[in-house]
Amino acid sequence: MTVLVPLTLDEALSALAASPDALLLSGGTDAMVEVNAGHRRPSVVVAVNRVSELRSWTYDPIGATVRIGAAVTYTELMEPPLATLLPALAEASRTVGSPQIRNVGTLGGNLGTCSPAGDGLPVLSALDAVVHLASARGERSLPVHEFMVGVKRTAREPGELITAITVPILTGWQGYAKVGVRNAMVIALASACVAVDMGARSVRLALGSVGPTILRCPDAEQFAAESVDFADRRATAAVVARFGELAAAASRPIDDHRSSAEYRRHAIGVLAARLLRRAFPRE
Ligand SMILES: Cc1cc2nc3c(=O)[nH]c(=O)nc-3n(C[C@H](O)[C@H](O)[C@H](O)COP(=O)(O)OP(=O)(O)OC[C@H]3O[C@@H](n4cnc5c(N)ncnc54)[C@H](O)[C@@H]3O)c2cc1C
């Protein structure tokens, strides 16, 4: 096995151009599990976590966006100033694995794996993030929902890597919640992100672990936008309950070794209602 450790984006793209099917390795917290289990046997590995361009982030106050390099870790996302700009992403990051996993695990790796249970992904969905890809052929950018194709399937092509993720900054409350079999070191059985956009008077809702990939909930979003009081941050108990029902109805869970579909659907209703109540604390 050849392991290449490029230090610049150009070096990484050249390495990938020579070996388009190389295994990209960032923190390795998913990739090494697959290698150790024998599910992947790469002849070439391109480790991208020392590529300086992928390790940094920038805030554009005029465009109201943050561009996060693919190799930025959860630990970095949990701390200000990133945590202040993107509180739901920080909240999701705090739920990932253990400190050891959060110190090396990256947002780019979460997208690269594209598990429906990936904790960063419902937040990227609710915030309408854009994924930037590069190869020796050039660059392209995709809305996150075009990038996430299915269970552990993405639109990434051979020779491409994720360089960064652009995340719009919304004014309004945002939060993330997940349910698992315990409170830490746990894969989500169900997860949800609610993000309020005060400018557009909209409420975004994205669900994890209850479909082949992350799901947005247009019916629940429209209902909330028409039913809450944005100025006073009010929602009646009936509105909160109905929002939970619409979220549960939008979920498409399966039975598997971790949970029944019925429990997952119930959990989604509870999580969505709980998040809407946090966003609109007054009755
Ligand atoms: C003990 C443990 C606990 C965990 N707990 C959680 C959890 O609570 N929540 C959660 O969401 N995940 C969890 N994970 C999974 C994992 O930590 C996350 O998915 C993490 O974000 C992966 O990032 P990474 O940098 O380690 O990716 P890697 O393992 O390096 O890569 C993951 C995949 O993405 C690809 N990839 C990496 N970088 C790029 C890039 N720049 N461009 C394109 N493709 C790329 C790789 O080829 C690979 O297919 C856990 C893993 C372990 C081992």
The ligand as an SDF file (V2000), in Angstrom:
LIG
                    3D

 53 58  0  0  0  0  0  0  0  0999 V2000
  -15.6750    5.4240   17.8300 C   0  0  0  0  0  0  0  0  0  0  0  0
  -16.3430    6.2340   16.7380 C   0  0  0  0  0  0  0  0  0  0  0  0
  -17.4230    7.0430   17.0580 C   0  0  0  0  0  0  0  0  0  0  0  0
  -18.0490    7.7920   16.0750 C   0  0  0  0  0  0  0  0  0  0  0  0
  -19.1220    8.5760   16.4250 N   0  0  0  0  0  0  0  0  0  0  0  0
  -19.7320    9.3120   15.4680 C   0  0  0  0  0  0  0  0  0  0  0  0
  -20.8470   10.1200   15.8210 C   0  0  0  0  0  0  0  0  0  0  0  0
  -21.2770   10.1980   16.9790 O   0  0  0  0  0  0  0  0  0  0  0  0
  -21.4340   10.8430   14.8260 N   0  0  0  0  0  0  0  0  0  0  0  0
  -20.9780   10.8020   13.5320 C   0  0  0  0  0  0  0  0  0  0  0  0
  -21.5360   11.4810   12.6700 O   0  0  0  0  0  0  0  0  0  0  0  0
  -19.9390   10.0270   13.1810 N   0  0  0  0  0  0  0  0  0  0  0  0
  -19.3030    9.2870   14.1150 C   0  0  0  0  0  0  0  0  0  0  0  0
  -18.2400    8.5000   13.7640 N   0  0  0  0  0  0  0  0  0  0  0  0
  -17.8480    8.4460   12.3500 C   0  0  0  0  0  0  0  0  0  0  0  0
  -16.7390    9.4530   11.9690 C   0  0  0  0  0  0  0  0  0  0  0  0
  -16.0300    9.9000   13.1070 O   0  0  0  0  0  0  0  0  0  0  0  0
  -17.3150   10.6780   11.2550 C   0  0  0  0  0  0  0  0  0  0  0  0
  -18.0830   10.3170   10.1290 O   0  0  0  0  0  0  0  0  0  0  0  0
  -16.2030   11.6540   10.8210 C   0  0  0  0  0  0  0  0  0  0  0  0
  -16.7850   12.8560   10.3980 O   0  0  0  0  0  0  0  0  0  0  0  0
  -15.3430   11.1160    9.7040 C   0  0  0  0  0  0  0  0  0  0  0  0
  -14.3570   12.0800    9.4500 O   0  0  0  0  0  0  0  0  0  0  0  0
  -12.8360   11.6660    9.1780 P   0  0  0  0  0  0  0  0  0  0  0  0
  -12.0790   12.9150    8.9480 O   0  0  0  0  0  0  0  0  0  0  0  0
  -12.3260   10.7530   10.2260 O   0  0  0  0  0  0  0  0  0  0  0  0
  -13.0370   10.8790    7.8120 O   0  0  0  0  0  0  0  0  0  0  0  0
  -12.2040    9.6740    7.1840 P   0  0  0  0  0  0  0  0  0  0  0  0
  -12.4270    8.4330    7.9650 O   0  0  0  0  0  0  0  0  0  0  0  0
  -10.7980   10.0740    6.9330 O   0  0  0  0  0  0  0  0  0  0  0  0
  -12.9700    9.5680    5.7820 O   0  0  0  0  0  0  0  0  0  0  0  0
  -14.3250    9.2120    5.7200 C   0  0  0  0  0  0  0  0  0  0  0  0
  -14.7390    9.0590    4.2670 C   0  0  0  0  0  0  0  0  0  0  0  0
  -14.6900   10.3180    3.6290 O   0  0  0  0  0  0  0  0  0  0  0  0
  -13.7290   10.3050    2.5710 C   0  0  0  0  0  0  0  0  0  0  0  0
  -13.0480   11.5940    2.6340 N   0  0  0  0  0  0  0  0  0  0  0  0
  -12.3130   12.1090    3.6430 C   0  0  0  0  0  0  0  0  0  0  0  0
  -11.9010   13.3420    3.3420 N   0  0  0  0  0  0  0  0  0  0  0  0
  -12.3930   13.6310    2.1230 C   0  0  0  0  0  0  0  0  0  0  0  0
  -12.3130   14.7700    1.2550 C   0  0  0  0  0  0  0  0  0  0  0  0
  -11.6370   15.8800    1.5910 N   0  0  0  0  0  0  0  0  0  0  0  0
  -12.9590   14.7090    0.0700 N   0  0  0  0  0  0  0  0  0  0  0  0
  -13.6670   13.6060   -0.2830 C   0  0  0  0  0  0  0  0  0  0  0  0
  -13.7770   12.5070    0.4800 N   0  0  0  0  0  0  0  0  0  0  0  0
  -13.1450   12.5200    1.6790 C   0  0  0  0  0  0  0  0  0  0  0  0
  -12.8370    9.1140    2.8390 C   0  0  0  0  0  0  0  0  0  0  0  0
  -12.2740    8.5750    1.6630 O   0  0  0  0  0  0  0  0  0  0  0  0
  -13.8120    8.1560    3.4730 C   0  0  0  0  0  0  0  0  0  0  0  0
  -14.5860    7.5070    2.4840 O   0  0  0  0  0  0  0  0  0  0  0  0
  -17.5890    7.7270   14.7230 C   0  0  0  0  0  0  0  0  0  0  0  0
  -16.4820    6.9250   14.4080 C   0  0  0  0  0  0  0  0  0  0  0  0
  -15.8680    6.1780   15.4000 C   0  0  0  0  0  0  0  0  0  0  0  0
  -14.6760    5.3220   15.0230 C   0  0  0  0  0  0  0  0  0  0  0  0
  1  2  1  0
  2  3  1  0
  2 52  2  0
  3  4  2  0
  4  5  1  0
  4 50  1  0
  5  6  2  0
  6  7  1  0
  6 13  1  0
  7  8  2  0
  7  9  1  0
  9 10  1  0
 10 11  2  0
 10 12  1  0
 12 13  2  0
 13 14  1  0
 14 15  1  0
 14 50  1  0
 15 16  1  0
 16 17  1  0
 16 18  1  0
 18 19  1  0
 18 20  1  0
 20 21  1  0
 20 22  1  0
 22 23  1  0
 23 24  1  0
 24 25  2  0
 24 26  1  0
 24 27  1  0
 27 28  1  0
 28 29  2  0
 28 30  1  0
 28 31  1  0
 31 32  1  0
 32 33  1  0
 33 34  1  0
 33 48  1  0
 34 35  1  0
 35 36  1  0
 35 46  1  0
 36 37  1  0
 36 45  1  0
 37 38  2  0
 38 39  1  0
 39 40  1  0
 39 45  2  0
 40 41  1  0
 40 42  2  0
 42 43  1  0
 43 44  2  0
 44 45  1  0
 46 47  1  0
 46 48  1  0
 48 49  1  0
 50 51  2  0
 51 52  1  0
 52 53  1  0
M  END
$$$$
